[in-house]
Amino acid sequence: MGVIGYGYWGPNLVRNLYEIPSSDLIAVADLKEERIKRAQLKYPQITLTKNYQDLFAMDLDAVVISTPPKTHYPIAKECLQNNLHVLVEKPMTLNGQHAEELVELASKNNLRLMVGHTFEYNSAVHALKKYIDSGELGDIYYVHAARLNLGLFQQDSNVLWDLAPHDISILLYLLDQVPTSVSTHGMSCVFDDNYDVAYMHLTFSNSINAVIHVSWLDPSKVRKVTVVGSKKMAVYDDMDNEGKIKLFDKGVDGAPPYNTNGFGEFHVNYRSGDIIIPKINYVEPLRAECEHFMDCVENQVEPESCGHSGLRVIKVLEAANQSMINGAKKEVIQW
Ligand SMILES: NC(=O)c1ccc[n+]([C@@H]2O[C@H](COP(=O)([O-])OP(=O)(O)OC[C@H]3O[C@@H](n4cnc5c(N)ncnc54)[C@H](O)[C@@H]3O)[C@@H](O)[C@H]2O)c1
């Protein structure tokens, strides 16, 4: 294994790959001397280089790419051309055409292409999906996802491309379907020419709606997904260490026909029952993701968050970004 990019996120990938028994981490590449020195202190036995192309002569099986998003396409393409299986961080690329090219190249060369949609390897997200799939929540009315904090402002992408890949991948995973249209309202609060706050509204074919709110400009760190169904409601709060998943037996029972004619006739039966906090067997999601990549490479199986799933997320992002530029104009997503 080799890792390209040892900035903020790369060290987490390196730590996991170093610890997983089935993985043999050989090399790390980063353009910056300071990052190389940092890696050297921690992993003196690993080959370190400033030039990721050096990895092509090391007889590696696979690489993990954790460089800035604009570099994903050229680096991943070159790695696939050099017969390496690739795990590339999110967002897979910055446009759909590049994502399609990578998917085709991986398929042509019979290589695994996986995208770092970390939350698809999160046991709390798995538990939430179980509640949806089992019908416990009833028909799903809507999903609301919020990913907010103060920063980290990125130079080469807006808040949508930086934060929303996670929520889009969670949504597609939870609902097992793709949205038909999207409308996004964006704000550029701090810098004139870059969006730092965005509200996406996604519509799915079976009348499920979803809202994704992402922000680099919020006083509190929020990582929350709320799913509201006809029977029950569930909340996944990644910041709540004592109850990441809460199942609320809350709702409205037997709503009568909506009648605005007579005062006093309008009556709603609210139900507010138990709140259940299921036990989640927590495994570091990134560890599970890295192990899954190793398994897929070894056993030649398609990863859960494969290139196709990366491409779906990019198509949603592309449409959402277009809508944001056009002042929240509704965009139909072409599948
Ligand atoms: N899955 C997650 O939860 C998660 C979390 C954070 C970041 N990320 C993703 O990880 C990626 C990296 O993000 P980051 O915050 O670590 O960025 P960063 O800027 O902190 O680090 C990127 C590193 O890549 C290096 N680099 C750039 N071009 C290179 C090249 N051509 N060859 C070798 N090294 C090169 C830089 O020197 C830098 O050290 C991004 O795609 C980001 O979206 C994912």
The ligand as a Gaussian input file, in Angstrom:
#p B3LYP/6-31G(d) Opt

LIG

0 1
 N      -13.421000      11.212000       4.690000
 C      -13.371000      12.206000       5.539000
 O      -14.039000      12.224000       6.567000
 C      -12.454000      13.359000       5.242000
 C      -12.114000      14.275000       6.244000
 C      -11.256000      15.334000       5.911000
 C      -10.774000      15.456000       4.629000
 N      -11.141000      14.558000       3.674000
 C      -10.655000      14.664000       2.305000
 O       -9.267000      14.332000       2.280000
 C       -8.601000      15.061000       1.251000
 C       -7.435000      15.819000       1.855000
 O       -7.942000      16.772000       2.747000
 P       -7.006000      17.461000       3.847000
 O       -7.924000      18.240000       4.711000
 O       -6.095000      16.450000       4.432000
 O       -6.165000      18.475000       2.930000
 P       -4.734000      19.102000       3.277000
 O       -4.577000      20.266000       2.375000
 O       -4.585000      19.292000       4.757000
 O       -3.711000      17.952000       2.873000
 C       -3.459000      17.600000       1.535000
 C       -2.013000      17.181000       1.438000
 O       -1.795000      16.720000       0.100000
 C       -0.504000      17.168000      -0.294000
 N       -0.439000      17.200000      -1.752000
 C       -1.057000      18.074000      -2.593000
 N       -0.772000      17.761000      -3.873000
 C        0.055000      16.688000      -3.830000
 C        0.718000      15.916000      -4.830000
 N        0.577000      16.179000      -6.125000
 N        1.508000      14.891000      -4.433000
 C        1.651000      14.608000      -3.105000
 N        1.057000      15.318000      -2.117000
 C        0.271000      16.335000      -2.484000
 C       -0.351000      18.524000       0.351000
 O        1.016000      18.882000       0.447000
 C       -1.009000      18.317000       1.696000
 O       -0.094000      17.936000       2.694000
 C       -9.654000      15.978000       0.637000
 O      -10.165000      15.372000      -0.510000
 C      -10.729000      16.055000       1.704000
 O      -12.017000      16.306000       1.169000
 C      -11.946000      13.515000       3.974000

